[in-house]
């Protein structure tokens, strides 16, 4: 309920006032009172509701024709629920008395004109604007919450445009209106009233950098030129142009920036009914005071990541050529995998990737959603190598948005690449639910001075609020990415997923078992002519390799404890995938193709072929992974990525990227 506005009465002349539908007005019956008056009585037109506000401990409500006492702090509150047809067509009369049976000592007359002014948005989050008389100026999370949602207009609806729609102060396409949140201004009342009063739409200076509002020059505009920006950067207020008889005026709003360290995501818009003082010249110097203000709140929709458990829609991969030739065979394998998963394959040609194959490191797919619209948004990493233009020039398009964060004072490190960015499936940790999962990033060991993901990226991810980030320890790796030691796979059981962790200990146990079974001479890297073969016996006897593996296992075990604590995992939720690492100086690298660095397309897993020891015609590493994963309903497809990816310190996940289906769960139902 808006604050009550007070109106003063006079015994000498009638008082004229404007009353807003649904807003209470306080009538001051104590200021101008006849001498000797002790009581008063109020009468009003049938369309005026009169409420007497008093302390029942001090005043007894009169019955019949009894009067109200003037000395007992009784307030008169009036309200109306429909707009006037004519000026001053509503009346309130206050009569003053000395004694109960006396004639009145005097009267005060109040003539009212009721005007219906309301600013409304999709506060109930149904996808449509409905009249809302409750609290519109606050925004609440949860299934019972309220407050409208604003999409950052970060796509490019006009193919002729070179930049996102939000960079343009004018509409570039009528399709652009679908990305915007509708606003309805109700302005019903006698036309003559608006000759003396104006409606002003306003936004604060800070919010003006984060939202832009458009209005159609005529109802139902059919051209982009029918729309003009009225609020936004450098436009803090707009005097609404109301036509004769116009009762509703439509606007639409777009977000200009995502939540971040300096922006909570909340913006507000207000409409003011202002009495325009006319007459004597000195009146023009008086400040305009709003008679009524209505405010609505929006929250800018967050950027949301999708985990491996969401169905794949598109698989991205790069076509490249180097000294070992093209990666055509790898592309064929990806095409077959995408076909099995009923997923579209998108190949980024060399002219667009400039021979940069690490498409996972360049970008991350997510989406934004409001009740009226949802579309995917690619997050472009600060990495900026050969693929640096691909997200902006090729993915940014109609209903496909773009966002990035730039490093202003330093270059990007390896940890700023998005192979170092992942998200868990939905989890529950104690009493706290994370229905959209939790973001995982890699960094240095706590309180150490090692490498971390850039603060500007970490701040952006945390500011989205709906996927509270967890920082893991990945600085022990040469490349330093979380996708080198963990992955998530979907399952059909109640848990819905498993966490896969690379495990040197599991690999050494497997090799020890095979040695005891008499297969100690079976060789790692069999079938790779350009790679020195290592027998199981040699690997187990290699003191450096074993020590390196113990060190790496301790690093992974530290992350294991963090994952169990921060994702609410039990030991049964984790599967150890056999994998050896070796140290190059202070940092670890995969000793053979890193099987955890897989691409997950539904139940189909594209796993780097490990070239493990061949026993009875089969790779024992592949057999172990199948034994671990296929009982869960997963299909393990081992793909040779050795020459094209592994020798360059990357694997299949690093060289692919997947756009996935958004969550069915609505982020605004959360309570962060």
FENVEN-V528657 format. One record per residue. N is the residue number from 1. BURIAL is b if it has 24 or more other C-alpha atoms within 12 Angstrom, else e. D_FIRST is the distance of its C-alpha to the first C-alpha in whole Angstrom. Layout:
n	burial	d_first
N	BURIAL	D_FIRST
N	BURIAL	D_FIRST
This chain:
n	burial	d_first
1	e	0
2	e	4
3	e	7
4	e	8
5	b	12
6	b	15
7	b	18
8	b	21
9	b	24
10	b	27
11	b	30
12	e	33
13	e	31
14	e	28
15	b	25
16	b	23
17	b	19
18	b	17
19	b	14
20	b	12
21	b	11
22	b	8
23	b	7
24	b	8
25	b	11
26	b	13
27	b	17
28	b	20
29	b	22
30	b	24
31	e	25
32	b	28
33	b	30
34	b	33
35	e	36
36	e	36
37	b	33
38	b	32
39	b	30
40	b	27
41	b	26
42	b	24
43	b	24
44	b	22
45	e	23
46	e	22
47	b	20
48	b	18
49	b	16
50	b	17
51	e	15
52	b	17
53	e	16
54	e	19
55	e	21
56	e	23
57	e	26
58	e	26
59	e	26
60	e	27
61	e	25
62	e	28
63	e	29
64	e	31
65	e	31
66	e	31
67	b	29
68	b	26
69	b	28
70	b	27
71	e	28
72	e	25
73	e	22
74	b	21
75	b	17
76	b	17
77	b	13
78	b	13
79	b	12
80	b	14
81	b	14
82	b	16
83	b	18
84	b	21
85	e	24
86	e	26
87	b	25
88	b	24
89	b	24
90	b	22
91	b	23
92	b	22
93	b	25
94	b	25
95	b	29
96	b	30
97	b	33
98	b	36
99	e	37
100	e	36
101	e	38
102	e	39
103	e	38
104	b	35
105	b	35
106	b	33
107	b	30
108	b	27
109	b	26
110	b	23
111	b	23
112	b	20
113	b	20
114	b	17
115	b	16
116	b	14
117	b	13
118	b	12
119	b	13
120	b	14
121	b	17
122	b	18
123	b	15
124	b	17
125	b	20
126	e	22
127	b	24
128	e	22
129	b	19
130	b	17
131	b	14
132	b	11
133	b	8
134	b	7
135	b	7
136	b	9
137	b	10
138	e	12
139	b	15
140	b	17
141	b	20
142	e	22
143	e	22
144	e	19
145	e	17
146	b	15
147	b	16
148	b	18
149	b	22
150	b	24
151	b	28
152	b	30
153	b	32
154	b	35
155	b	38
156	b	40
157	b	40
158	b	42
159	e	46
160	e	47
161	e	44
162	e	46
163	b	42
164	b	39
165	b	37
166	b	34
167	b	37
168	b	37
169	b	34
170	b	35
171	b	35
172	b	39
173	b	38
174	b	36
175	e	36
176	b	34
177	b	31
178	b	31
179	b	31
180	b	27
181	b	24
182	b	23
183	b	20
184	b	19
185	b	17
186	b	17
187	b	18
188	b	19
189	b	20
190	b	24
191	b	26
192	e	27
193	b	23
194	b	24
195	e	27
196	e	25
197	b	22
198	b	22
199	b	19
200	b	20
201	b	19
202	b	20
203	b	20
204	b	21
205	e	25
206	e	25
207	b	23
208	b	26
209	b	28
210	b	27
211	b	25
212	b	27
213	b	25
214	b	27
215	b	27
216	b	30
217	e	32
218	e	32
219	e	30
220	e	32
221	e	34
222	e	37
223	e	38
224	b	37
225	e	38
226	e	35
227	b	32
228	b	32
229	b	30
230	b	27
231	b	25
232	b	27
233	b	30
234	e	31
235	b	28
236	b	25
237	b	24
238	b	24
239	e	24
240	b	23
241	b	26
242	b	25
243	e	28
244	e	29
245	e	27
246	e	25
247	b	22
248	b	21
249	b	22
250	b	23
251	b	23
252	b	25
253	b	24
254	b	27
255	b	27
256	b	30
257	b	31
258	b	30
259	b	29
260	b	31
261	e	32
262	e	30
263	b	27
264	b	25
265	b	24
266	b	21
267	b	20
268	b	17
269	b	17
270	b	15
271	b	15
272	b	15
273	b	16
274	b	19
275	b	21
276	b	25
277	e	27
278	e	30
279	e	33
280	e	35
281	e	36
282	e	35
283	e	31
284	e	31
285	e	31
286	e	28
287	e	25
288	e	23
289	e	19
290	b	16
291	b	14
292	b	11
293	b	11
294	b	10
295	b	11
296	b	13
297	b	15
298	b	18
299	b	21
300	b	25
301	b	27
302	b	29
303	b	33
304	b	35
305	b	38
306	b	40
307	b	43
308	b	46
309	b	45
310	b	43
311	b	45
312	b	47
313	b	47
314	b	49
315	b	51
316	b	52
317	b	56
318	b	58
319	b	61
320	b	63
321	b	67
322	e	69
323	e	72
324	e	72
325	e	71
326	e	68
327	b	66
328	b	66
329	e	67
330	b	64
331	b	62
332	e	64
333	b	63
334	b	59
335	b	60
336	e	61
337	b	59
338	b	56
339	e	58
340	e	58
341	b	54
342	e	53
343	b	52
344	b	52
345	b	54
346	b	54
347	b	56
348	b	56
349	b	59
350	e	61
351	e	60
352	b	57
353	b	57
354	e	60
355	b	62
356	b	59
357	b	58
358	b	56
359	b	53
360	b	51
361	b	51
362	b	50
363	b	46
364	b	44
365	b	42
366	b	39
367	b	36
368	b	32
369	b	30
370	b	26
371	b	26
372	b	27
373	b	30
374	b	32
375	b	36
376	b	38
377	b	38
378	b	41
379	b	41
380	b	44
381	b	46
382	b	47
383	b	50
384	b	51
385	b	55
386	b	57
387	b	54
388	b	51
389	b	51
390	b	51
391	b	47
392	b	46
393	b	49
394	b	49
395	b	46
396	b	43
397	b	43
398	b	41
399	b	38
400	b	40
401	b	38
402	b	39
403	b	38
404	b	41
405	b	41
406	e	43
407	e	45
408	e	46
409	e	48
410	e	50
411	e	52
412	b	51
413	b	52
414	b	53
415	b	50
416	b	48
417	b	49
418	b	47
419	b	50
420	b	48
421	b	45
422	b	44
423	b	42
424	b	42
425	b	41
426	b	38
427	b	39
428	e	38
429	e	39
430	e	38
431	e	35
432	e	33
433	e	33
434	b	34
435	b	34
436	b	35
437	b	37
438	b	38
439	b	40
440	b	43
441	b	45
442	b	48
443	b	49
444	b	51
445	e	52
446	e	49
447	e	50
448	e	53
449	e	53
450	e	54
451	b	52
452	b	48
453	b	46
454	b	45
455	b	42
456	b	40
457	b	40
458	b	40
459	e	36
460	b	35
461	b	36
462	b	34
463	b	31
464	b	31
465	b	30
466	b	30
467	b	34
468	b	35
469	b	38
470	b	41
471	b	44
472	b	47
473	b	51
474	b	53
475	b	54
476	b	57
477	b	58
478	b	60
479	b	57
480	b	54
481	b	52
482	b	51
483	b	52
484	b	55
485	b	55
486	b	52
487	b	51
488	b	49
489	b	50
490	b	49
491	b	50
492	e	50
493	e	49
494	e	46
495	e	46
496	b	46
497	b	47
498	b	50
499	b	50
500	b	54
501	b	55
502	b	58
503	b	61
504	b	64
505	b	65
506	b	64
507	b	67
508	b	69
509	b	69
510	b	70
511	b	73
512	b	74
513	e	74
514	b	76
515	b	79
516	e	79
517	e	80
518	e	82
519	b	80
520	b	80
521	b	82
522	b	79
523	b	78
524	b	75
525	b	74
526	b	77
527	e	77
528	e	76
529	e	79
530	e	78
531	e	76
532	e	78
533	e	78
534	b	78
535	b	79
536	b	77
537	b	80
538	b	79
539	b	75
540	b	76
541	e	78
542	e	76
543	e	75
544	e	73
545	b	71
546	b	71
547	e	70
548	b	67
549	b	66
550	b	65
551	b	63
552	b	61
553	b	61
554	e	59
555	b	57
556	b	56
557	b	56
558	e	53
559	b	51
560	b	52
561	e	50
562	e	47
563	b	46
564	b	47
565	e	45
566	b	42
567	b	42
568	b	43
569	b	46
570	e	49
571	e	53
572	e	53
573	b	50
574	b	53
575	b	56
576	b	58
577	b	60
578	b	63
579	b	63
580	b	66
581	b	65
582	b	67
583	e	66
584	e	67
585	e	67
586	e	64
587	b	62
588	b	62
589	b	63
590	b	64
591	b	67
592	b	67
593	b	65
594	b	61
595	b	60
596	b	57
597	b	56
598	b	56
599	b	54
600	b	52
601	b	52
602	b	50
603	b	53
604	b	56
605	b	56
606	b	58
607	b	60
608	b	62
609	b	66
610	b	67
611	b	71
612	b	71
613	b	75
614	b	76
615	b	77
616	e	79
617	e	78
618	e	74
619	b	72
620	b	71
621	b	68
622	b	67
623	b	68
624	b	66
625	b	63
626	b	63
627	e	64
628	b	61
629	b	58
630	e	60
631	e	60
632	b	56
633	e	56
634	b	56
635	b	59
636	b	61
637	b	62
638	b	64
639	b	64
640	b	67
641	b	65
642	b	67
643	b	69
644	b	66
645	b	63
646	b	64
647	e	67
648	e	64
649	b	62
650	b	60
651	b	60
652	b	58
653	b	54
654	b	55
655	b	56
656	b	54
657	b	50
658	b	48
659	b	45
660	b	43
661	b	41
662	b	37
663	b	36
664	e	35
665	e	32
666	b	29
667	b	28
668	b	24
669	b	25
670	e	26
671	e	25
672	e	27
